[in-house]
Amino acid sequence: MSASYQSLSQPRVAVVGATGAVGIELIRCLEQRNFPLSSLRLLASKRSAGKTLPFRGQELVIEELNDANIRDIDLALFSAGSGPSKEFGPLTVARGGVVVDNSSAFRMDDDVPLVVPEINPFALEGHKGIIANPNCAAIISITPLWPLHRRNPIRRLIVSTYQAASGAGAAAMEELRLSTQAYLEGETYQHTVLPHPYAFNLFSHNTAIDPATGYNGEESKVIAESRKIFGAPDLPISATCVRVPVLRAHSVSITAEFTDPIAPDTARRLIADAPGVRLVDDAANNYFPMPIDASGQDDILVGRIRQDLSDPSGRSLNLFVAGDQLLKGAALNAVQIAELLLA
Ligand SMILES: NC(=O)c1ccc[n+]([C@@H]2O[C@H](COP(=O)([O-])OP(=O)(O)OC[C@H]3O[C@@H](n4cnc5c(N)ncnc54)[C@H](OP(=O)(O)O)[C@@H]3O)[C@@H](O)[C@H]2O)c1
């Protein structure tokens, strides 16, 4: 990874993990945003080879990800899990391609930029071929905070997530659908994707607990990645990540303590003017961000902005946000990064 990279012009693009929950959205984003590519290659596992997916009015044939099929690629958008990213990401770069990776494989590497275009596009400068797309819960949590943080730095952050099935991939979405149907029909359902019954239930995020801290893997990612993206390595952050029986779009309850006192109206004004977020804060009608409204939307919905009454200094706010983590938390953010790389 020592080559220096030119800007991309009419790149030959590959979507790796094209059949997955994120991959399908990557293809849609490339089409909807009219991404200027010269060719698109769809790669997935052997299971999907020979199937087709639509793109710009054509049916493109899916190929197996292997050494031969990852050649002649200028830009590879990886969303096939850490294993394929580790095996084929550096190989793509060695052959002169640029990788935008949705997995967690490289996110905390010092020489890999971890980018949310609304927050730290400058981190792309001098990249060495691999660019990491952050964890979805981290993106949804901190993108709405950025316009506040840059005016009045956050001193302490507490987030509690309500994470949808889609965050665990297409198979988890199917498990939620099937287990809910079985529950309503009074039948038993043997879950195979997630570790607990999912219909009419919720549970602590299905990543392993670190015995030293008691935090699960998702919570640790949210903490470490938020610090890296904000360029605030010592920012005190706590996270509780929970999987809820929502099909798509994550929600987050946020408490942020700022350096100086901050009024809810100031926060509303800053958020209303910021890119990538939309104010949904209608107290009169009790209408606030909901995953069902966030699904399919590029913007992260932000509301319930109120003073945190547990901090009489006036420096803390509570917010509630909902964002489509398949879009802004994954595919859209990755394509936005790719757009920044265009000549
Ligand atoms: N879901 C999210 O909200 C989200 C957000 C941010 C990041 N991510 C990350 O994005 C990646 C994909 O997540 P997902 O939710 O889209 O998962 P998914 O729905 O389970 O899809 C996985 C994709 O990877 C492919 N794949 C699996 N093993 C492969 C292999 N050995 N070689 C080639 N392709 C392989 C699958 O192909 P087949 O269909 O052929 O099996 C499928 O296209 C993961 O790293 C995840 O952590 C996901």
The ligand as a Gaussian input file, in Angstrom:
#p B3LYP/6-31G(d) Opt

LIG

0 1
 N      -26.038000      -4.120000       7.464000
 C      -25.562000      -2.937000       7.842000
 O      -26.306000      -2.042000       8.250000
 C      -24.099000      -2.646000       7.788000
 C      -23.692000      -1.364000       8.084000
 C      -22.334000      -1.055000       8.013000
 C      -21.443000      -2.038000       7.665000
 N      -21.884000      -3.291000       7.387000
 C      -20.892000      -4.287000       6.999000
 O      -21.088000      -4.594000       5.625000
 C      -20.775000      -5.970000       5.394000
 C      -21.969000      -6.650000       4.747000
 O      -23.082000      -6.535000       5.602000
 P      -24.545000      -6.921000       5.111000
 O      -25.425000      -6.469000       6.202000
 O      -24.813000      -6.446000       3.730000
 O      -24.472000      -8.526000       5.130000
 P      -25.320000      -9.606000       4.307000
 O      -26.677000      -9.088000       3.983000
 O      -25.210000     -10.853000       5.082000
 O      -24.524000      -9.749000       2.930000
 C      -23.245000     -10.305000       2.878000
 C      -22.725000     -10.225000       1.450000
 O      -21.380000     -10.696000       1.443000
 C      -21.292000     -11.778000       0.507000
 N      -20.294000     -12.738000       0.995000
 C      -20.309000     -13.421000       2.147000
 N      -19.210000     -14.200000       2.244000
 C      -18.498000     -13.987000       1.104000
 C      -17.282000     -14.501000       0.605000
 N      -16.554000     -15.374000       1.281000
 N      -16.856000     -14.068000      -0.616000
 C      -17.590000     -13.169000      -1.301000
 N      -18.747000     -12.646000      -0.876000
 C      -19.196000     -13.052000       0.319000
 C      -22.661000     -12.352000       0.429000
 O      -22.797000     -13.054000      -0.778000
 P      -23.853000     -14.276000      -0.941000
 O      -25.210000     -13.662000      -1.066000
 O      -23.387000     -14.920000      -2.203000
 O      -23.706000     -15.123000       0.268000
 C      -23.498000     -11.064000       0.462000
 O      -23.474000     -10.441000      -0.802000
 C      -20.354000      -6.525000       6.755000
 O      -18.966000      -6.421000       6.873000
 C      -21.034000      -5.594000       7.732000
 O      -20.359000      -5.553000       8.968000
 C      -23.193000      -3.614000       7.427000

